[in-house]
Amino acid sequence: MTDVARSLVVWADSLENVSTSIWRVPHGGRVHLEVHGRTPCGIPVVVYGGVWFDEATFPDLPAGMRQEMPVFVLRQWNSPGEVAA
């Protein structure tokens, strides 16, 4: 989780109009963390990384569901040992 969050935070910091979301794939074993934004010249970008589903980290995320989340959650997951659901 930490490595994926760290990489996505780098992207989030380089884009404008940033939003983030999480999506638990339909089979339920993985979760995609997504960053949406635009480059400074306006090109739309979506970057994602996958992590294993963990009930403690994603308690309210049924299989197949997508949820918006604040960017600060990625920043918290960027620190080893942090869990922010």
Legacy VTK file of the C-alpha trace (Angstrom):
# vtk DataFile Version 3.0
C-alpha trace
ASCII
DATASET POLYDATA
POINTS 85 float
0.000 0.000 0.000
2.733 2.463 0.947
4.604 2.170 -2.363
1.454 2.530 -4.460
0.260 5.522 -2.416
3.690 7.155 -2.626
3.730 6.843 -6.431
0.203 8.212 -6.759
0.975 11.164 -4.465
3.824 12.110 -6.814
1.332 12.145 -9.696
-1.259 14.056 -7.649
1.322 16.719 -6.832
2.180 17.168 -10.509
-1.392 17.559 -11.807
-4.075 20.250 -11.663
-7.746 19.750 -10.731
-6.872 16.529 -8.914
-9.398 14.056 -7.573
-8.947 10.535 -6.264
-11.117 7.470 -6.058
-11.011 3.827 -5.092
-12.563 0.933 -6.972
-12.837 -2.619 -5.733
-12.770 -4.909 -8.737
-15.842 -7.132 -9.270
-14.147 -10.352 -8.130
-13.292 -8.477 -4.908
-9.639 -9.395 -4.360
-8.014 -6.124 -5.454
-8.636 -2.410 -5.056
-7.547 0.219 -7.589
-6.474 3.588 -6.182
-6.961 6.221 -8.888
-5.748 9.783 -9.425
-7.554 11.951 -11.983
-6.304 15.350 -13.115
-4.848 17.442 -15.907
-1.290 18.297 -16.837
-0.412 22.004 -16.729
-1.071 22.164 -20.492
-4.550 20.620 -20.041
-4.103 16.971 -21.034
-6.418 14.731 -18.977
-4.624 11.997 -17.014
-5.825 8.984 -15.032
-3.196 7.025 -13.113
-3.930 4.026 -10.943
-2.255 1.387 -8.841
-3.654 -1.824 -7.444
-3.442 -3.230 -3.935
-4.863 -6.345 -2.312
-8.256 -5.876 -0.674
-8.053 -5.692 3.112
-11.236 -5.478 5.212
-9.506 -3.319 7.870
-8.366 -0.741 5.296
-11.499 -0.756 3.111
-14.360 -1.686 5.497
-17.189 -0.134 3.447
-16.145 -1.076 -0.072
-18.178 -3.967 -1.520
-16.898 -5.786 -4.615
-17.534 -3.765 -7.791
-18.048 -0.446 -5.975
-16.272 2.823 -6.813
-15.983 5.678 -4.276
-14.494 9.146 -4.385
-11.970 9.837 -1.650
-10.006 12.870 -0.504
-6.410 13.200 -1.723
-5.212 13.440 1.886
-6.057 9.740 2.350
-3.355 8.867 -0.202
-0.953 11.062 1.719
-1.746 9.179 4.942
-1.239 5.805 3.233
2.094 7.144 1.971
3.467 6.743 5.523
4.304 3.153 6.518
1.994 1.788 9.195
-0.799 4.291 8.493
-4.329 3.107 7.828
-6.992 5.640 6.912
-10.299 4.210 5.829
LINES 1 86
85 0 1 2 3 4 5 6 7 8 9 10 11 12 13 14 15 16 17 18 19 20 21 22 23 24 25 26 27 28 29 30 31 32 33 34 35 36 37 38 39 40 41 42 43 44 45 46 47 48 49 50 51 52 53 54 55 56 57 58 59 60 61 62 63 64 65 66 67 68 69 70 71 72 73 74 75 76 77 78 79 80 81 82 83 84
